[in-house]
């Protein structure tokens, strides 16, 4: 019997942003047409966001996912046919069913391997990477494509200025392979369903109709307070599991929702602010896509290099949160 691999390792990253970029000034104009006021100053000061990308009509999560996936496959030097597991983290799937992962598999021109979606909202990618790592170490898969892909512009309420300026669309992907060397060092996932109502799209489909509100609702302050607490605790927890300390972390890549939350996490961990990967300024909050998008941008910018220790963190609706510590 072949021995089980000790580790899984990221061998390639990729990402994709739809070409339509909206600056904060564009959001000011868009909201003004609806009789609402916002400003570049407010958005930058409260969130750090300066721009986001939105898909055009007819473009779905799988269309973004396939571009990010192809780029990650190229970076890993792999063909789609070599992949034996596809997980897509998304809260904005192409259809109610089948999964966006199955649609992605077909768009990649392959068939046969396991493919499923994972729904943990903004923690989705960290959840998906944890599941792929466990499946690889259990011998269920050897080469996984793990994707976060979102079209949040489809579920934004453009009459609610407190939420519609915050989110964007995009996709990020990694190829994760069985390895004898690290790799993923430690993972940890959490959820607390008592907070379902603070960040949700409460609508559903029933009897041929949309029942309830199909647009995003968020109690920003409640999410903010929970996020700053759990991002510190889960980071400390994975460091302890891996026998490392915060001083070992070369790059912190938390969910890109709000620069104030991200900087507060870095401060609490006593990390040099220069070690924080920031893409929220240019991407907004892309939910499950935010962490792999930020990772790929950091890799391509020459920040994250082979051998660096990287902390990925997710937090969001559910309430869910988690972290993955890895040697890149
Ligand atoms: O992806 C999952 C994770 N999500 C998050 O991490 C989001 C967490 N929450 C946040 O990032 C912040 O709470 C927000 C950015 C959403 C809001 O920032 P805040 O500092 O908590 O602002 P606030 O909700 O306390 O609102 C302050 C003021 C209010 O006016 P009054 O009541 O003080 O007069 C809002 O009406 O800002 C007003 N406001 C705006 N003004 C201009 C809210 N949205 C806007 C806007 N433009 N777009």
Boltz pocket constraint, residues with backbone or C-beta under 6 A from the ligand:
constraints:
  - pocket:
      binder: B
      contacts: [[A, 37], [A, 38], [A, 39], [A, 42], [A, 43], [A, 46], [A, 47], [A, 122], [A, 161], [A, 162], [A, 163], [A, 165], [A, 199], [A, 219], [A, 220], [A, 221], [A, 223], [A, 224], [A, 227], [A, 257], [A, 258], [A, 261], [A, 285], [A, 287], [A, 315], [A, 316], [A, 317]]
      max_distance: 6.0
